[in-house]
């Protein structure tokens, strides 16, 4: 590492992968272990917390002693070197993410969180161990359960849905036990956790936090409705959708007599995708519950657990790979058509919102959970601004289309840009009032003129 590269690292300050120490000590070992348990990193010795270069008087013999202490204390062998910055000696120690994790330091385990080291919890260690042996939480055998804990009526319904969907036909001649074994839900005489969550008579007796909470919030912090949904994953998804169908506002849009479409306040397909994803991909090691917070101007789905790298909130609305925290649960939901294996569900959810004239859903990672928000157009200043921007973009697209195909109908425009015909009509009226377009002739058989 040359002087210029080191100076650039110092200028960037401490971070997830960079730590400063004025001198080498036990905390340095903890930092290196935390780096190895996270994404790797660089420790600079001879630099103060604020980035001031203090320098360190360290010879080659001292560096060898440091290397021995690190190996004895953590089992790591970092790359060690020194260079000069502003005429002072700075030592750098670089470690990669360890392929053999968790790495201990004096019998304790640390991880890197932003620019600090944190003690790893038992759950953190469990996640690393599961990842190391190549299994997911839901694939672990459950010694507390037997076949008597399953609802075979729910399994029968699942078998019928599998055969109807065709993704994994289940022969009618196979016994329930044989089906469970073929699906990988019954191993070595034991049910795995996924079997209990999907088909158990009382999954929450084993996993108390595996429930779905729905709250209806009114202005002023008033909770108008608060309920917990228990039961299997399939039952929770259906109960949540039944809750929405019974409470969402609707309107009707005529397609011509006598046909008409029911337009929901929020697209049901988008809500189903959000609820299914949350329950399927939540971190069941986390003792929090999956939550749906319904406000007057938005619906928020809070899902315990962070995204699995390399996924980030900002990449979810782009084509992305599918990362499955609960592999077996995701597999069985796929067989029934509730989830896709190609990471396309979120994109379809976003498309449904835009087509309904709503803003795209928003994602953020906060407080150890994924927060998905469905904003509703025009109910708050923030959503109104978002709606205005969305409308402006739609108007720009419409102008571009009219300039090339002036005879096009509102329905054809709607199909092209993915919004409703009603939204197109509103944009056309707005553009006409602003003097940006002019209609020549009747609406059937006429054409649009883009002014200027």
C-alpha beads as a LAMMPS data file, in Angstrom:
LAMMPS data file: protein, C-alpha beads

452 atoms
451 bonds

1 atom types
1 bond types

-500.0 500.0 xlo xhi
-500.0 500.0 ylo yhi
-500.0 500.0 zlo zhi

Masses

1 110.0

Atoms # bond

1 1 1 0.000 0.000 0.000
2 1 1 1.636 3.265 -1.107
3 1 1 1.471 6.661 0.577
4 1 1 -1.180 8.054 -1.765
5 1 1 -3.526 5.097 -1.252
6 1 1 -3.077 5.239 2.524
7 1 1 -3.726 8.986 2.605
8 1 1 -6.925 8.427 0.617
9 1 1 -8.125 5.826 3.132
10 1 1 -7.404 8.156 6.047
11 1 1 -9.258 11.010 4.331
12 1 1 -12.328 8.778 4.048
13 1 1 -12.494 8.289 7.818
14 1 1 -13.500 5.231 9.827
15 1 1 -16.166 3.033 8.277
16 1 1 -17.473 -0.493 7.970
17 1 1 -14.097 -1.564 6.595
18 1 1 -11.649 0.982 8.089
19 1 1 -10.526 1.498 11.693
20 1 1 -7.926 3.882 13.202
21 1 1 -5.821 3.154 16.278
22 1 1 -3.091 5.285 17.810
23 1 1 -1.395 2.162 19.181
24 1 1 -1.679 -1.610 18.867
25 1 1 -3.509 -3.469 21.662
26 1 1 -6.293 -5.893 22.534
27 1 1 -8.896 -3.706 20.823
28 1 1 -6.902 -4.092 17.621
29 1 1 -7.381 -7.865 17.815
30 1 1 -11.126 -7.379 18.310
31 1 1 -11.257 -5.112 15.259
32 1 1 -9.442 -7.612 13.046
33 1 1 -11.757 -10.399 14.213
34 1 1 -14.791 -8.180 13.542
35 1 1 -13.504 -7.444 10.037
36 1 1 -12.991 -11.170 9.381
37 1 1 -16.539 -11.937 10.562
38 1 1 -18.011 -9.207 8.366
39 1 1 -16.736 -7.939 5.010
40 1 1 -13.012 -7.672 5.718
41 1 1 -11.200 -4.404 6.368
42 1 1 -8.069 -2.391 7.086
43 1 1 -6.723 -1.374 10.489
44 1 1 -4.363 1.615 10.538
45 1 1 -2.097 1.968 13.574
46 1 1 -0.652 5.410 14.192
47 1 1 -3.805 7.351 13.289
48 1 1 -6.173 9.039 15.781
49 1 1 -9.955 8.553 15.648
50 1 1 -10.381 11.914 13.914
51 1 1 -7.911 10.975 11.171
52 1 1 -4.932 12.893 12.557
53 1 1 -1.711 11.057 11.704
54 1 1 0.206 10.526 14.960
55 1 1 2.705 7.980 13.709
56 1 1 4.099 4.951 15.501
57 1 1 7.668 3.938 16.306
58 1 1 7.515 0.327 15.189
59 1 1 10.372 -1.776 13.864
60 1 1 10.299 -5.075 12.004
61 1 1 10.665 -7.042 15.252
62 1 1 7.559 -5.336 16.649
63 1 1 5.599 -6.191 13.519
64 1 1 6.563 -9.852 13.912
65 1 1 5.385 -9.757 17.537
66 1 1 2.080 -8.179 16.436
67 1 1 1.618 -10.906 13.812
68 1 1 2.210 -13.607 16.447
69 1 1 -0.269 -12.019 18.861
70 1 1 -2.893 -11.821 16.117
71 1 1 -2.409 -15.453 15.100
72 1 1 -2.486 -16.687 18.694
73 1 1 -5.480 -14.529 19.645
74 1 1 -7.635 -14.930 16.526
75 1 1 -6.062 -17.461 14.189
76 1 1 -5.842 -14.774 11.498
77 1 1 -2.846 -13.945 9.313
78 1 1 -3.380 -10.394 8.076
79 1 1 -1.247 -8.639 5.511
80 1 1 1.004 -6.268 7.471
81 1 1 3.084 -3.369 6.202
82 1 1 4.051 0.185 6.937
83 1 1 4.406 3.388 4.991
84 1 1 4.953 7.087 5.664
85 1 1 2.329 9.809 5.704
86 1 1 3.361 13.390 6.407
87 1 1 6.767 12.070 7.438
88 1 1 5.294 9.734 10.066
89 1 1 5.105 5.952 10.083
90 1 1 1.696 4.317 9.793
91 1 1 1.216 0.533 10.006
92 1 1 -1.584 -1.105 8.025
93 1 1 -3.106 -4.515 8.763
94 1 1 -5.500 -5.908 6.159
95 1 1 -7.786 -8.942 6.550
96 1 1 -10.267 -10.506 4.163
97 1 1 -13.681 -11.830 5.086
98 1 1 -12.860 -15.182 6.639
99 1 1 -14.089 -18.316 4.843
100 1 1 -14.076 -20.062 8.240
101 1 1 -16.398 -18.049 10.438
102 1 1 -17.099 -17.101 13.144
103 1 1 -13.613 -16.000 14.129
104 1 1 -13.151 -15.773 17.903
105 1 1 -11.058 -13.295 19.848
106 1 1 -10.261 -14.334 23.417
107 1 1 -13.317 -16.594 23.399
108 1 1 -15.642 -13.843 22.207
109 1 1 -17.091 -13.061 18.796
110 1 1 -17.333 -9.629 17.213
111 1 1 -18.884 -8.179 14.070
112 1 1 -18.448 -4.857 12.312
113 1 1 -21.438 -2.485 12.373
114 1 1 -20.809 0.807 10.566
115 1 1 -17.590 2.129 12.182
116 1 1 -17.631 0.160 15.433
117 1 1 -17.247 -3.378 16.762
118 1 1 -20.193 -5.181 18.371
119 1 1 -20.384 -8.415 20.313
120 1 1 -22.143 -11.050 18.236
121 1 1 -25.358 -12.479 19.646
122 1 1 -26.210 -16.166 19.696
123 1 1 -28.482 -15.530 16.713
124 1 1 -25.621 -13.892 14.795
125 1 1 -23.448 -16.936 15.426
126 1 1 -26.263 -19.280 14.435
127 1 1 -26.725 -17.473 11.106
128 1 1 -23.021 -17.796 10.318
129 1 1 -22.941 -21.482 11.237
130 1 1 -26.017 -22.226 9.104
131 1 1 -24.450 -20.393 6.190
132 1 1 -21.209 -22.321 6.664
133 1 1 -22.908 -25.726 6.536
134 1 1 -25.120 -24.668 3.617
135 1 1 -28.598 -24.954 5.150
136 1 1 -31.248 -22.391 6.015
137 1 1 -33.129 -21.986 9.303
138 1 1 -36.321 -23.583 7.975
139 1 1 -34.480 -26.742 6.854
140 1 1 -33.425 -27.721 10.390
141 1 1 -35.121 -30.763 11.902
142 1 1 -37.554 -30.006 14.735
143 1 1 -37.099 -32.578 17.548
144 1 1 -40.133 -31.288 19.478
145 1 1 -42.661 -32.230 16.765
146 1 1 -44.162 -35.394 15.310
147 1 1 -46.498 -36.157 12.419
148 1 1 -49.421 -35.754 14.826
149 1 1 -48.641 -32.012 14.907
150 1 1 -49.543 -31.606 11.224
151 1 1 -52.880 -30.600 9.738
152 1 1 -53.225 -33.104 6.900
153 1 1 -56.234 -31.227 5.574
154 1 1 -53.908 -28.286 4.857
155 1 1 -51.464 -30.681 3.201
156 1 1 -54.295 -32.059 1.033
157 1 1 -55.161 -28.529 -0.106
158 1 1 -51.501 -27.925 -0.925
159 1 1 -51.355 -31.123 -2.990
160 1 1 -54.368 -30.007 -5.024
161 1 1 -52.867 -26.547 -5.637
162 1 1 -49.557 -28.071 -6.712
163 1 1 -51.301 -30.273 -9.260
164 1 1 -53.405 -27.364 -10.509
165 1 1 -50.342 -25.156 -10.963
166 1 1 -48.264 -27.918 -12.541
167 1 1 -44.913 -26.821 -11.152
168 1 1 -44.557 -29.889 -8.928
169 1 1 -47.261 -32.487 -9.577
170 1 1 -48.003 -34.694 -6.558
171 1 1 -49.221 -38.215 -7.465
172 1 1 -52.540 -39.027 -5.847
173 1 1 -51.368 -42.564 -5.000
174 1 1 -48.598 -41.276 -2.708
175 1 1 -49.347 -41.282 1.013
176 1 1 -49.040 -38.068 3.002
177 1 1 -45.859 -39.338 4.630
178 1 1 -44.365 -40.176 1.227
179 1 1 -45.234 -36.704 -0.060
180 1 1 -43.557 -35.105 2.966
181 1 1 -40.440 -37.178 2.384
182 1 1 -40.315 -36.384 -1.330
183 1 1 -40.692 -32.684 -0.591
184 1 1 -37.855 -32.854 1.917
185 1 1 -40.099 -31.964 4.853
186 1 1 -39.627 -35.239 6.749
187 1 1 -36.043 -36.417 7.273
188 1 1 -34.592 -39.158 9.481
189 1 1 -37.971 -39.577 11.134
190 1 1 -38.218 -35.863 11.998
191 1 1 -40.198 -32.966 10.528
192 1 1 -38.243 -29.889 9.563
193 1 1 -39.282 -26.423 10.687
194 1 1 -40.760 -25.484 7.300
195 1 1 -43.253 -28.347 7.594
196 1 1 -44.601 -26.976 10.885
197 1 1 -44.855 -23.400 9.599
198 1 1 -46.634 -24.492 6.411
199 1 1 -48.849 -27.334 7.651
200 1 1 -48.721 -27.338 11.458
201 1 1 -51.845 -27.419 13.599
202 1 1 -50.368 -24.766 15.904
203 1 1 -47.068 -23.387 14.525
204 1 1 -46.931 -20.637 17.155
205 1 1 -46.705 -23.188 19.971
206 1 1 -43.182 -23.850 18.685
207 1 1 -42.365 -20.477 17.126
208 1 1 -44.244 -17.797 19.135
209 1 1 -43.028 -14.839 17.071
210 1 1 -44.142 -16.344 13.746
211 1 1 -47.316 -14.246 13.610
212 1 1 -48.578 -11.402 11.452
213 1 1 -49.742 -8.194 13.141
214 1 1 -52.026 -5.733 11.344
215 1 1 -52.767 -2.283 12.735
216 1 1 -55.067 0.419 11.341
217 1 1 -53.779 3.841 12.393
218 1 1 -55.723 7.078 12.266
219 1 1 -54.305 10.627 12.554
220 1 1 -53.145 11.544 16.029
221 1 1 -51.746 8.088 16.745
222 1 1 -55.190 6.542 17.219
223 1 1 -55.183 2.757 16.689
224 1 1 -58.540 1.986 15.097
225 1 1 -57.893 -1.728 14.678
226 1 1 -55.229 -4.061 16.030
227 1 1 -55.123 -7.772 15.402
228 1 1 -52.763 -10.727 15.345
229 1 1 -53.035 -13.412 12.679
230 1 1 -51.859 -16.842 13.731
231 1 1 -51.772 -20.193 11.954
232 1 1 -49.778 -21.490 9.027
233 1 1 -48.035 -19.334 6.459
234 1 1 -50.788 -20.087 3.932
235 1 1 -53.470 -19.160 6.474
236 1 1 -51.730 -15.896 7.367
237 1 1 -51.464 -14.808 3.733
238 1 1 -55.130 -15.523 3.055
239 1 1 -56.289 -13.886 6.308
240 1 1 -54.329 -10.734 5.480
241 1 1 -55.867 -10.549 2.008
242 1 1 -59.338 -11.114 3.441
243 1 1 -58.670 -8.236 5.846
244 1 1 -57.784 -5.946 2.947
245 1 1 -60.699 -7.027 0.769
246 1 1 -63.106 -6.232 3.571
247 1 1 -61.723 -2.742 4.285
248 1 1 -60.116 -1.231 1.194
249 1 1 -62.068 1.426 -0.648
250 1 1 -63.175 0.528 -4.170
251 1 1 -64.559 2.237 -7.231
252 1 1 -65.821 1.001 -10.570
253 1 1 -64.478 1.810 -14.001
254 1 1 -66.727 0.979 -16.928
255 1 1 -65.222 -0.784 -19.924
256 1 1 -68.473 -0.591 -21.814
257 1 1 -71.942 -1.908 -21.036
258 1 1 -72.412 -4.063 -19.081
259 1 1 -68.752 -4.793 -18.202
260 1 1 -66.958 -2.834 -15.514
261 1 1 -63.720 -3.196 -13.542
262 1 1 -63.391 -2.986 -9.769
263 1 1 -60.577 -0.575 -8.926
264 1 1 -59.114 -1.091 -5.451
265 1 1 -57.592 1.632 -3.298
266 1 1 -54.336 -0.355 -3.479
267 1 1 -53.791 -3.139 -6.050
268 1 1 -54.600 -6.470 -4.397
269 1 1 -51.894 -8.231 -6.415
270 1 1 -49.253 -5.840 -5.055
271 1 1 -50.442 -6.292 -1.468
272 1 1 -50.473 -10.076 -1.823
273 1 1 -46.921 -10.023 -3.179
274 1 1 -45.763 -7.813 -0.316
275 1 1 -47.384 -9.958 2.390
276 1 1 -46.159 -13.213 0.841
277 1 1 -42.593 -11.936 0.478
278 1 1 -42.526 -10.652 4.041
279 1 1 -43.726 -13.923 5.575
280 1 1 -41.614 -16.078 3.272
281 1 1 -38.319 -14.204 3.590
282 1 1 -38.477 -12.916 7.168
283 1 1 -35.712 -13.774 9.624
284 1 1 -37.345 -16.291 11.959
285 1 1 -34.405 -16.021 14.359
286 1 1 -35.586 -12.479 15.064
287 1 1 -38.201 -12.411 17.827
288 1 1 -40.111 -9.536 16.202
289 1 1 -43.319 -10.146 14.258
290 1 1 -44.067 -9.315 10.653
291 1 1 -46.173 -6.139 10.767
292 1 1 -48.590 -4.319 8.474
293 1 1 -49.157 -0.691 9.485
294 1 1 -52.064 0.837 7.595
295 1 1 -52.256 4.644 7.765
296 1 1 -54.663 6.926 5.928
297 1 1 -51.995 7.865 3.370
298 1 1 -49.837 4.741 3.192
299 1 1 -49.469 1.063 4.007
300 1 1 -46.183 -0.111 5.527
301 1 1 -45.025 -3.730 5.688
302 1 1 -42.237 -4.301 8.218
303 1 1 -40.278 -7.511 7.730
304 1 1 -37.766 -8.668 10.408
305 1 1 -34.287 -9.232 8.999
306 1 1 -31.858 -7.426 6.730
307 1 1 -31.415 -8.056 3.034
308 1 1 -29.021 -10.834 2.076
309 1 1 -25.937 -9.404 0.268
310 1 1 -25.509 -8.282 -2.439
311 1 1 -29.134 -7.090 -2.379
312 1 1 -29.741 -3.499 -1.286
313 1 1 -33.004 -1.529 -0.938
314 1 1 -32.199 0.623 -3.962
315 1 1 -31.715 -2.441 -6.199
316 1 1 -35.020 -4.160 -5.423
317 1 1 -36.969 -2.160 -8.024
318 1 1 -34.451 -3.193 -10.689
319 1 1 -33.940 -6.648 -12.209
320 1 1 -32.131 -8.611 -9.492
321 1 1 -31.213 -12.107 -8.415
322 1 1 -33.381 -13.962 -5.928
323 1 1 -31.891 -14.496 -2.459
324 1 1 -33.826 -16.910 -0.264
325 1 1 -33.422 -16.745 3.503
326 1 1 -35.869 -19.648 3.995
327 1 1 -35.154 -21.918 1.082
328 1 1 -37.674 -24.688 1.750
329 1 1 -40.558 -22.305 2.502
330 1 1 -39.827 -20.383 -0.712
331 1 1 -39.708 -23.656 -2.664
332 1 1 -43.155 -24.795 -1.543
333 1 1 -44.718 -21.364 -2.044
334 1 1 -43.278 -21.453 -5.553
335 1 1 -45.033 -24.759 -6.261
336 1 1 -48.388 -23.122 -5.454
337 1 1 -47.606 -20.016 -7.539
338 1 1 -47.408 -17.625 -4.583
339 1 1 -43.776 -16.659 -5.251
340 1 1 -41.445 -16.687 -8.233
341 1 1 -37.858 -17.914 -8.340
342 1 1 -36.564 -15.211 -10.626
343 1 1 -36.722 -12.170 -8.361
344 1 1 -39.537 -10.771 -10.534
345 1 1 -42.256 -10.505 -7.878
346 1 1 -41.199 -7.077 -6.628
347 1 1 -40.993 -5.728 -10.178
348 1 1 -44.541 -6.949 -10.838
349 1 1 -45.655 -5.358 -7.561
350 1 1 -44.196 -2.025 -8.655
351 1 1 -45.790 -2.322 -12.098
352 1 1 -49.191 -2.976 -10.512
353 1 1 -48.903 0.215 -8.450
354 1 1 -47.864 2.370 -11.405
355 1 1 -50.613 0.895 -13.557
356 1 1 -53.122 1.829 -10.852
357 1 1 -51.871 5.427 -10.861
358 1 1 -49.976 5.083 -7.556
359 1 1 -46.312 5.889 -6.880
360 1 1 -43.804 3.060 -6.889
361 1 1 -43.379 1.315 -3.517
362 1 1 -40.472 2.486 -1.357
363 1 1 -37.897 0.278 0.366
364 1 1 -35.537 1.018 3.231
365 1 1 -33.467 -1.035 5.657
366 1 1 -33.752 0.233 9.213
367 1 1 -33.739 -1.118 12.782
368 1 1 -32.797 -4.596 11.600
369 1 1 -35.827 -4.858 9.287
370 1 1 -36.977 -4.142 5.734
371 1 1 -39.637 -1.422 5.510
372 1 1 -41.836 -1.499 2.393
373 1 1 -44.129 1.501 1.979
374 1 1 -47.050 1.833 -0.436
375 1 1 -47.702 5.605 -0.670
376 1 1 -51.144 6.787 -1.677
377 1 1 -51.313 9.692 -4.126
378 1 1 -52.435 13.093 -2.877
379 1 1 -53.117 12.499 0.819
380 1 1 -50.068 14.222 2.319
381 1 1 -47.661 16.906 1.222
382 1 1 -44.933 14.334 0.701
383 1 1 -47.063 11.981 -1.365
384 1 1 -48.557 14.902 -3.250
385 1 1 -45.087 16.000 -4.298
386 1 1 -44.291 12.450 -5.359
387 1 1 -47.541 12.315 -7.286
388 1 1 -46.766 15.607 -9.023
389 1 1 -43.384 14.274 -10.128
390 1 1 -44.989 11.045 -11.313
391 1 1 -47.635 13.028 -13.209
392 1 1 -44.967 15.230 -14.795
393 1 1 -43.106 12.154 -16.006
394 1 1 -46.333 10.703 -17.409
395 1 1 -47.102 14.003 -19.170
396 1 1 -43.642 14.055 -20.738
397 1 1 -44.112 10.516 -22.019
398 1 1 -47.552 11.370 -23.384
399 1 1 -46.221 14.435 -25.215
400 1 1 -43.482 12.331 -26.799
401 1 1 -46.029 9.739 -27.948
402 1 1 -48.448 12.347 -29.346
403 1 1 -45.665 14.012 -31.307
404 1 1 -45.063 10.762 -33.192
405 1 1 -48.556 9.209 -33.274
406 1 1 -51.137 12.042 -33.030
407 1 1 -54.093 9.723 -33.782
408 1 1 -53.414 7.394 -30.832
409 1 1 -56.215 6.745 -28.321
410 1 1 -56.077 7.230 -24.561
411 1 1 -56.410 3.472 -24.035
412 1 1 -53.403 2.812 -26.283
413 1 1 -51.342 5.438 -24.428
414 1 1 -52.288 3.843 -21.113
415 1 1 -51.116 0.453 -22.337
416 1 1 -47.817 1.862 -23.572
417 1 1 -46.760 3.718 -20.405
418 1 1 -48.394 1.450 -17.839
419 1 1 -51.019 3.715 -16.218
420 1 1 -54.809 3.684 -16.245
421 1 1 -56.902 5.221 -19.024
422 1 1 -58.386 7.568 -16.423
423 1 1 -54.886 8.784 -15.491
424 1 1 -54.144 9.385 -19.174
425 1 1 -57.354 11.416 -19.560
426 1 1 -56.370 13.559 -16.567
427 1 1 -52.922 14.200 -18.034
428 1 1 -54.405 15.071 -21.427
429 1 1 -56.817 17.539 -19.809
430 1 1 -53.958 19.098 -17.849
431 1 1 -51.769 19.417 -20.951
432 1 1 -54.648 20.886 -22.927
433 1 1 -55.402 23.444 -20.195
434 1 1 -51.718 24.405 -20.132
435 1 1 -51.822 25.068 -23.878
436 1 1 -49.320 22.320 -24.673
437 1 1 -51.636 20.243 -26.867
438 1 1 -54.660 20.891 -29.071
439 1 1 -57.345 18.504 -30.262
440 1 1 -58.267 18.587 -33.947
441 1 1 -61.519 16.838 -34.813
442 1 1 -63.653 14.515 -32.657
443 1 1 -62.192 12.154 -30.093
444 1 1 -62.904 9.283 -32.452
445 1 1 -61.241 9.945 -35.773
446 1 1 -59.455 13.147 -34.729
447 1 1 -55.849 13.808 -33.790
448 1 1 -53.687 15.675 -31.288
449 1 1 -51.303 18.497 -32.090
450 1 1 -48.326 19.178 -29.824
451 1 1 -47.861 22.948 -29.623
452 1 1 -44.260 24.113 -29.779

Bonds

1 1 1 2
2 1 2 3
3 1 3 4
4 1 4 5
5 1 5 6
6 1 6 7
7 1 7 8
8 1 8 9
9 1 9 10
10 1 10 11
11 1 11 12
12 1 12 13
13 1 13 14
14 1 14 15
15 1 15 16
16 1 16 17
17 1 17 18
18 1 18 19
19 1 19 20
20 1 20 21
21 1 21 22
22 1 22 23
23 1 23 24
24 1 24 25
25 1 25 26
26 1 26 27
27 1 27 28
28 1 28 29
29 1 29 30
30 1 30 31
31 1 31 32
32 1 32 33
33 1 33 34
34 1 34 35
35 1 35 36
36 1 36 37
37 1 37 38
38 1 38 39
39 1 39 40
40 1 40 41
41 1 41 42
42 1 42 43
43 1 43 44
44 1 44 45
45 1 45 46
46 1 46 47
47 1 47 48
48 1 48 49
49 1 49 50
50 1 50 51
51 1 51 52
52 1 52 53
53 1 53 54
54 1 54 55
55 1 55 56
56 1 56 57
57 1 57 58
58 1 58 59
59 1 59 60
60 1 60 61
61 1 61 62
62 1 62 63
63 1 63 64
64 1 64 65
65 1 65 66
66 1 66 67
67 1 67 68
68 1 68 69
69 1 69 70
70 1 70 71
71 1 71 72
72 1 72 73
73 1 73 74
74 1 74 75
75 1 75 76
76 1 76 77
77 1 77 78
78 1 78 79
79 1 79 80
80 1 80 81
81 1 81 82
82 1 82 83
83 1 83 84
84 1 84 85
85 1 85 86
86 1 86 87
87 1 87 88
88 1 88 89
89 1 89 90
90 1 90 91
91 1 91 92
92 1 92 93
93 1 93 94
94 1 94 95
95 1 95 96
96 1 96 97
97 1 97 98
98 1 98 99
99 1 99 100
100 1 100 101
101 1 101 102
102 1 102 103
103 1 103 104
104 1 104 105
105 1 105 106
106 1 106 107
107 1 107 108
108 1 108 109
109 1 109 110
110 1 110 111
111 1 111 112
112 1 112 113
113 1 113 114
114 1 114 115
115 1 115 116
116 1 116 117
117 1 117 118
118 1 118 119
119 1 119 120
120 1 120 121
121 1 121 122
122 1 122 123
123 1 123 124
124 1 124 125
125 1 125 126
126 1 126 127
127 1 127 128
128 1 128 129
129 1 129 130
130 1 130 131
131 1 131 132
132 1 132 133
133 1 133 134
134 1 134 135
135 1 135 136
136 1 136 137
137 1 137 138
138 1 138 139
139 1 139 140
140 1 140 141
141 1 141 142
142 1 142 143
143 1 143 144
144 1 144 145
145 1 145 146
146 1 146 147
147 1 147 148
148 1 148 149
149 1 149 150
150 1 150 151
151 1 151 152
152 1 152 153
153 1 153 154
154 1 154 155
155 1 155 156
156 1 156 157
157 1 157 158
158 1 158 159
159 1 159 160
160 1 160 161
161 1 161 162
162 1 162 163
163 1 163 164
164 1 164 165
165 1 165 166
166 1 166 167
167 1 167 168
168 1 168 169
169 1 169 170
170 1 170 171
171 1 171 172
172 1 172 173
173 1 173 174
174 1 174 175
175 1 175 176
176 1 176 177
177 1 177 178
178 1 178 179
179 1 179 180
180 1 180 181
181 1 181 182
182 1 182 183
183 1 183 184
184 1 184 185
185 1 185 186
186 1 186 187
187 1 187 188
188 1 188 189
189 1 189 190
190 1 190 191
191 1 191 192
192 1 192 193
193 1 193 194
194 1 194 195
195 1 195 196
196 1 196 197
197 1 197 198
198 1 198 199
199 1 199 200
200 1 200 201
201 1 201 202
202 1 202 203
203 1 203 204
204 1 204 205
205 1 205 206
206 1 206 207
207 1 207 208
208 1 208 209
209 1 209 210
210 1 210 211
211 1 211 212
212 1 212 213
213 1 213 214
214 1 214 215
215 1 215 216
216 1 216 217
217 1 217 218
218 1 218 219
219 1 219 220
220 1 220 221
221 1 221 222
222 1 222 223
223 1 223 224
224 1 224 225
225 1 225 226
226 1 226 227
227 1 227 228
228 1 228 229
229 1 229 230
230 1 230 231
231 1 231 232
232 1 232 233
233 1 233 234
234 1 234 235
235 1 235 236
236 1 236 237
237 1 237 238
238 1 238 239
239 1 239 240
240 1 240 241
241 1 241 242
242 1 242 243
243 1 243 244
244 1 244 245
245 1 245 246
246 1 246 247
247 1 247 248
248 1 248 249
249 1 249 250
250 1 250 251
251 1 251 252
252 1 252 253
253 1 253 254
254 1 254 255
255 1 255 256
256 1 256 257
257 1 257 258
258 1 258 259
259 1 259 260
260 1 260 261
261 1 261 262
262 1 262 263
263 1 263 264
264 1 264 265
265 1 265 266
266 1 266 267
267 1 267 268
268 1 268 269
269 1 269 270
270 1 270 271
271 1 271 272
272 1 272 273
273 1 273 274
274 1 274 275
275 1 275 276
276 1 276 277
277 1 277 278
278 1 278 279
279 1 279 280
280 1 280 281
281 1 281 282
282 1 282 283
283 1 283 284
284 1 284 285
285 1 285 286
286 1 286 287
287 1 287 288
288 1 288 289
289 1 289 290
290 1 290 291
291 1 291 292
292 1 292 293
293 1 293 294
294 1 294 295
295 1 295 296
296 1 296 297
297 1 297 298
298 1 298 299
299 1 299 300
300 1 300 301
301 1 301 302
302 1 302 303
303 1 303 304
304 1 304 305
305 1 305 306
306 1 306 307
307 1 307 308
308 1 308 309
309 1 309 310
310 1 310 311
311 1 311 312
312 1 312 313
313 1 313 314
314 1 314 315
315 1 315 316
316 1 316 317
317 1 317 318
318 1 318 319
319 1 319 320
320 1 320 321
321 1 321 322
322 1 322 323
323 1 323 324
324 1 324 325
325 1 325 326
326 1 326 327
327 1 327 328
328 1 328 329
329 1 329 330
330 1 330 331
331 1 331 332
332 1 332 333
333 1 333 334
334 1 334 335
335 1 335 336
336 1 336 337
337 1 337 338
338 1 338 339
339 1 339 340
340 1 340 341
341 1 341 342
342 1 342 343
343 1 343 344
344 1 344 345
345 1 345 346
346 1 346 347
347 1 347 348
348 1 348 349
349 1 349 350
350 1 350 351
351 1 351 352
352 1 352 353
353 1 353 354
354 1 354 355
355 1 355 356
356 1 356 357
357 1 357 358
358 1 358 359
359 1 359 360
360 1 360 361
361 1 361 362
362 1 362 363
363 1 363 364
364 1 364 365
365 1 365 366
366 1 366 367
367 1 367 368
368 1 368 369
369 1 369 370
370 1 370 371
371 1 371 372
372 1 372 373
373 1 373 374
374 1 374 375
375 1 375 376
376 1 376 377
377 1 377 378
378 1 378 379
379 1 379 380
380 1 380 381
381 1 381 382
382 1 382 383
383 1 383 384
384 1 384 385
385 1 385 386
386 1 386 387
387 1 387 388
388 1 388 389
389 1 389 390
390 1 390 391
391 1 391 392
392 1 392 393
393 1 393 394
394 1 394 395
395 1 395 396
396 1 396 397
397 1 397 398
398 1 398 399
399 1 399 400
400 1 400 401
401 1 401 402
402 1 402 403
403 1 403 404
404 1 404 405
405 1 405 406
406 1 406 407
407 1 407 408
408 1 408 409
409 1 409 410
410 1 410 411
411 1 411 412
412 1 412 413
413 1 413 414
414 1 414 415
415 1 415 416
416 1 416 417
417 1 417 418
418 1 418 419
419 1 419 420
420 1 420 421
421 1 421 422
422 1 422 423
423 1 423 424
424 1 424 425
425 1 425 426
426 1 426 427
427 1 427 428
428 1 428 429
429 1 429 430
430 1 430 431
431 1 431 432
432 1 432 433
433 1 433 434
434 1 434 435
435 1 435 436
436 1 436 437
437 1 437 438
438 1 438 439
439 1 439 440
440 1 440 441
441 1 441 442
442 1 442 443
443 1 443 444
444 1 444 445
445 1 445 446
446 1 446 447
447 1 447 448
448 1 448 449
449 1 449 450
450 1 450 451
451 1 451 452
